[in-house]
């Protein structure tokens, strides 16, 4: 006759004492340890099955004395809420992090909205912050909120987002107005009063007109243009990346700025073509000065001698 499975293992009390000395924190840790070579053969992998008569709980077996949530008795709702409010948590995220630590008493639930589903009001009520989730909050009508937003004189959406996270924001002003006021929403420029338009929705000046304007600023390099485009001096109908906006008409940065240092045959031809509208009004001396000042004369001579395919740099 086979011996009972229990006889292969240490007596319950002796085995439990051994396991408690391991200081394992939970059933998961025990099972992971039991699969290693560190487990003596007379300590069972599944103590619940081995010691069914003596078995109480995993908390008793491991010495943590924890009780499975399903078997746990929690404090009454009001008492538990009073305790939690005394901890001064500012958000559900802070509570969730704390609930996973050893600091949480076992009679305070990790998921209070489930445990106290009949008494539950909100996380703001549970924590004592009295904040209300956006789905349950009542915001000002669009026109009133819009007027308030413009009074803040913010220059960008970034400024708005930073401010909306602070305690300065009234609870009836939404952090995400585009979502709350979907029907009335136009743009961030309209909301903040800057009247800026997102590049994807913006209408730019025709290429020739924009280039004429940029040339009048006398930038000497692309770096100067890039610095200027980040300022409030740039009109909204002048693109930040003209080589993309005018990809069909684009010749070169020298052509765009009217400042030529590096020449290619394409850029040179483009420059000459850009003079067509004013050629009838130029004296020969004026045309000569324009070509000389833009370092074109020697380049044109070499182009005629060597062909237009060569890259010319001066």
HUHUZI-V211276 format. One record per backbone hydrogen bond with DSSP energy under -0.5 kcal/mol. NH is the residue of the N-H (numbers start at 1). CO is the residue of the C=O. E is the energy in kcal/mol with one decimal. If there is no record, write none. Layout:
BEGIN
[[NH CO E] [NH CO E]]
END
This chain:
BEGIN
[[7 4 -1.5] [8 5 -1.3] [9 6 -1.9] [10 42 -2.4] [15 11 -2.9] [16 12 -3.0] [17 13 -2.1] [18 14 -1.9] [19 15 -2.4] [20 16 -2.6] [21 17 -1.3] [22 19 -1.7] [23 20 -1.4] [24 19 -0.5] [30 26 -2.1] [31 27 -2.4] [32 28 -2.0] [33 29 -2.5] [34 30 -2.8] [35 31 -0.8] [35 32 -0.7] [36 33 -1.9] [39 36 -1.1] [43 40 -1.7] [44 42 -0.5] [47 45 -0.5] [49 46 -0.8] [50 46 -1.8] [51 47 -3.0] [52 49 -0.6] [55 51 -2.0] [59 66 -0.6] [61 57 -2.2] [62 58 -2.8] [63 59 -1.3] [64 59 -0.6] [65 59 -2.8] [71 68 -2.0] [72 68 -0.6] [72 69 -1.0] [74 72 -0.5] [75 107 -2.4] [80 76 -2.7] [81 77 -3.0] [82 78 -2.3] [83 79 -1.9] [84 80 -2.5] [85 81 -2.8] [86 82 -1.3] [87 84 -1.7] [88 85 -1.5] [89 84 -0.5] [95 91 -1.7] [96 92 -2.7] [97 93 -2.0] [98 94 -2.1] [99 95 -2.7] [100 96 -0.7] [100 97 -0.7] [101 98 -1.9] [104 101 -1.1] [108 105 -1.7] [109 107 -0.5] [114 111 -1.6] [115 111 -2.1] [116 112 -2.8] [117 114 -1.3] [119 116 -0.7] [120 116 -2.3] [126 122 -2.2] [127 123 -2.7] [128 124 -1.4] [129 124 -0.8] [130 124 -2.6] [136 133 -1.5] [137 133 -0.7] [137 134 -0.7] [139 137 -0.6] [140 172 -2.4] [145 141 -2.5] [146 142 -3.3] [147 143 -2.1] [148 144 -2.1] [149 145 -2.6] [150 146 -2.0] [151 147 -1.3] [152 148 -0.5] [152 149 -1.0] [153 150 -1.2] [154 149 -0.5] [160 156 -1.5] [161 157 -2.7] [162 158 -2.3] [163 159 -2.3] [164 160 -2.7] [165 161 -0.8] [165 162 -0.7] [166 163 -2.0] [169 166 -1.0] [173 170 -1.7] [174 172 -0.5] [179 176 -1.2] [180 176 -1.9] [181 177 -2.8] [182 179 -0.8] [185 181 -2.2] [189 196 -0.5] [191 187 -2.2] [192 188 -2.7] [193 189 -1.2] [194 189 -0.7] [195 189 -2.8] [201 198 -2.0] [202 198 -0.5] [202 199 -1.2] [204 202 -0.5] [205 237 -2.4] [210 206 -2.7] [211 207 -3.0] [212 208 -2.3] [213 209 -1.9] [214 210 -2.5] [215 211 -2.8] [216 212 -1.4] [217 214 -1.6] [218 215 -1.5] [219 214 -0.5] [225 221 -1.7] [226 222 -2.6] [227 223 -1.9] [228 224 -2.1] [229 225 -2.6] [230 226 -0.5] [230 227 -0.7] [231 228 -2.1] [234 231 -0.9] [238 235 -1.6] [239 237 -0.5] [244 241 -1.7] [245 241 -1.9] [246 242 -2.8] [247 244 -1.3] [249 246 -0.6] [250 246 -2.4] [256 252 -2.3] [257 253 -2.7] [258 254 -1.8] [259 254 -1.1] [261 259 -0.6] [263 261 -0.5] [263 312 -1.2] [268 264 -2.7] [269 265 -2.4] [270 266 -2.3] [271 267 -2.4] [272 268 -2.4] [273 269 -2.6] [274 270 -1.8] [275 271 -0.6] [275 272 -1.2] [276 273 -1.3] [278 275 -1.2] [279 275 -1.3] [279 276 -0.6] [280 276 -0.6] [281 278 -1.4] [282 279 -1.7] [287 283 -2.2] [288 284 -2.5] [289 285 -2.0] [290 286 -2.2] [291 287 -2.4] [292 288 -2.5] [293 289 -2.8] [294 290 -1.4] [295 292 -1.8] [296 291 -3.2] [297 291 -0.7] [300 296 -2.8] [301 297 -2.0] [302 298 -2.2] [303 299 -2.1] [304 300 -2.1] [305 301 -1.7] [306 302 -3.0] [307 303 -2.1] [310 307 -0.9] [312 263 -0.8] [312 310 -0.6] [314 261 -1.2]]
END
